[in-house]
Amino acid sequence: MLATLVRTTGSWQLAEDAVQDAVMRALDRWPRDGIPPEPRAWLTVTARRRAIDLIRREAMRDSKELAALELRVADAEPPDHGVVRDDLLRLLFVCCHPALSVEAQTALALRTLGGLSTEEVASSLLVSPATMAKRLTRAKRKIQVARIPYEAPSPEDLPERLQGVLTVIYLMFTEGYHASGGDGPLRRGLTSEAIRLATLLRELLPGQVSVLGLAALLALHDARTPARLDHDGEPVRLAEQDRSRWDRDAIERGLALLGLALRGSVARPDPFVVQAAIAACHDLAPTWEATNWPAIVSWYDVLLTVGDTPVVRLGRAVAIGELHGPDAGLTALETVEGLEGHLPFVAGRAELLARSGRVAEARDAYRAALELPTNAATRRTLAARLDELG
């Protein structure tokens, strides 16, 4: 709804106000009158009507402009021209305008289009909620001041915006795959939407290596979803999952995409392709014990050459802990900086400490992990692990 209204009204603020009003009216009426047969249609019509009301209150527009704008909002059908025809993907490209910094692009898109709260966006980008709130305000102001048009770029301009779009889709999937809040560990709506957008990108840019790599990465991770929760809805660690429940069709699809991407990235490794190769090592292993850890560490070494980030170093340290033992993993973790408030780092360190026999330190690390934002199911898992350590 938001993406469509931004396109038709040309105003981000007006579209957000209209959508918010529609949701507030639903929260007021549906408990009293019952949920309508078509909830999405009800919300869409209500938001459009609210947008038209807001437009009519703008005294600065002349009658012809108002009439044309009202007609466009009332119709709101997807455009039959332009290179990007999906409204949500179109607005993703708008968010990733080169006039905005990459950080601002990603934050704005995740907050307004990905459905993530300010706190969740802050967690995804490893900054504080206060810093994220300021970044979002500056990004919206920049769009208004720079008069960035609410339209998809031309085919020639797609490449300079693609990296931001790929990053947003990846982070949407990541939040859905490991929810940073709420009750359950998964948010299937986010992972499904990320996969849908990645599929649309493949149709838009066939043969583009980064797009192929991202699509492969999402497919290979999503293939494990059927085994990631037990019968009570509690998370199951990768080492303990029933791999017979993994989606073999998704794995084969991901491997086929990975093969195409690897052939296209021989000269220069692509971060998404390398991450997909790591995911493939896990998906191809019949058991946890049979995982090809030397290959995974090697892929992480390649990933460091194209993106030496704390998160990559964390993944490599965990893999080294599996290959060479927990003490080696802890030594590798010492090179990781800036993730002290990042749950995967704190919980991963706690597990390596426990495996190395440093139980008191492991208990302290698990207590620290329980203080960090996460979903309720993951919190129960961490608490159970702490209980196991006495």
Order of alpha helices (4+ residues) and beta strands (2+ residues): alpha-alpha-alpha-alpha-alpha-alpha-alpha-alpha-alpha-alpha-alpha-alpha-alpha-alpha-alpha-alpha-alpha-alpha-alpha
